[in-house]
Amino acid sequence: MAEGTEKYKKAFHLADSIVRRIGHILSSAMERVGNPDLVKGGLDRPRIKTLESVARKAEEKRWSVDEAIEKCWDFVGFRVVCNNLQDVSSVLSHKYM
């Protein structure tokens, strides 16, 4: 799987920086949402797509691996988990910046 390896390394490095920055922003925001005894939520560990996963997506879409790295809208993923729908509403309505 030599195709896309160098481009993936560069994309991964950038994505790792993005994950750290956005993770910090989301964690800080979650700490400021309402009363922590009333609003329960957390941030799951973020993920960065593996080269193998990008290659599978490339094959599905009939792209080269390099194209998939450029076009992959889900290269980085975050998940905010809340205990109930009311907490989801509180998190969504909170101004993060």
C-alpha positions in Angstrom: 0.0 0.0 0.0 2.7 2.4 -1.0 0.2 4.6 -2.9 -0.8 7.6 -0.8 1.5 6.7 2.1 3.4 10.0 2.1 0.3 12.1 1.6 -1.4 10.1 4.4 1.4 10.8 6.8 1.1 14.6 6.1 -2.7 14.5 6.4 -2.4 12.5 9.6 0.0 15.0 11.2 -2.4 17.8 10.3 -5.4 15.9 11.5 -3.6 15.1 14.8 -3.1 18.8 15.4 -6.7 19.5 14.5 -7.9 16.7 16.8 -6.0 18.2 19.7 -7.3 21.7 19.1 -10.9 20.8 18.5 -10.8 18.3 21.4 -9.6 21.0 23.7 -12.4 23.4 22.5 -15.1 20.8 22.8 -13.9 19.6 26.3 -13.8 23.2 27.5 -17.3 23.9 26.1 -18.7 20.7 27.7 -17.4 21.9 31.1 -19.2 25.2 30.7 -22.6 23.8 29.7 -25.1 24.4 32.5 -25.0 22.8 35.9 -22.7 19.7 35.7 -25.0 18.0 38.2 -27.9 18.4 35.8 -26.4 18.3 32.3 -24.4 15.1 31.8 -22.3 14.7 28.7 -18.8 13.7 27.6 -16.5 13.6 24.7 -15.5 10.2 23.4 -12.0 9.6 22.2 -11.7 11.2 18.7 -10.5 9.1 15.8 -8.5 9.7 12.6 -9.2 7.4 9.7 -6.4 4.8 9.1 -4.7 4.5 5.8 -6.4 1.1 5.3 -9.8 2.7 5.8 -9.0 5.5 3.4 -7.9 2.9 0.8 -11.2 1.1 1.2 -13.1 4.3 0.7 -10.9 5.0 -2.3 -11.8 1.7 -3.8 -15.5 2.1 -3.1 -15.6 5.5 -4.7 -13.2 4.6 -7.5 -10.7 7.2 -6.4 -7.0 7.0 -6.0 -5.8 6.9 -2.4 -4.4 10.4 -2.8 -7.9 11.6 -4.1 -9.6 9.9 -1.1 -7.3 11.6 1.3 -8.3 15.0 -0.2 -12.0 14.2 -0.5 -12.6 12.2 2.7 -15.0 14.4 4.6 -14.9 12.0 7.6 -11.1 11.8 8.0 -11.4 13.0 11.6 -14.4 12.1 13.8 -15.6 13.3 17.2 -18.5 12.1 19.3 -20.2 14.0 22.0 -22.3 11.7 24.2 -25.2 12.9 26.4 -27.4 11.0 28.8 -30.7 12.2 27.4 -32.3 14.4 24.8 -32.7 17.4 27.0 -28.9 17.4 27.6 -28.4 17.2 23.8 -30.5 20.3 23.4 -28.5 22.1 26.2 -25.2 21.2 24.5 -26.5 22.2 21.0 -27.8 25.6 22.2 -24.7 26.5 24.1 -22.4 29.1 22.5 -18.9 27.6 22.3 -16.9 30.6 21.4 
